């Protein structure tokens, strides 16, 4: 997992960490319990995929919508060793809107050799 410890206040997708363990994550985590913002990369081991797919099917059948599959009820490796890697000081961006993409292009234009 990659996390950015410089983005705590108002983190879009907060992570609570204890050493090399993930102890909580989600959009509902208060700033006081946030250690970093989840950057969006994780290792998913083969044995986890079947359990995850089964839970996702149950969520779909129950019409649990609007969470993007990122709820605390979604199966996870929460509490298992990561260790999360802090990317503080490294440029990163999620792309949800065209403005996000434009911000990335602007950053690349100012940093020749990165694109």
QUIBELNOR-V645246 format. One record per pair of residues at least 12 apart in sequence whose C-alpha atoms are under 7 Angstrom apart, sorted by the first residue. I is the first residue (numbers start at 1). GAP is how many residues later the second one is. Records with the same first field share a line. If there is no record, write none. Layout:
I = GAP, GAP
This chain:
1 = 40, 41, 42, 81, 83, 84
2 = 36, 37, 38, 39, 82, 83, 84, 85
3 = 33, 34, 35, 36, 81, 82, 83, 84
4 = 32, 33, 34, 35, 82, 83, 84
5 = 30, 31, 32, 81, 83
6 = 30, 82
7 = 29, 30
8 = 23, 26, 27, 28, 29
9 = 22
10 = 21
11 = 26
12 = 15, 25
13 = 12, 13, 14, 24, 25
14 = 12, 13, 15, 20, 22, 23, 24
15 = 19, 20, 21, 22, 23
16 = 17, 18, 19, 20
17 = 18
20 = 61, 62, 63, 64
21 = 58, 59, 60, 61, 62
22 = 56, 57, 58
23 = 55, 56
24 = 54
26 = 45, 46
52 = 23
55 = 19, 20
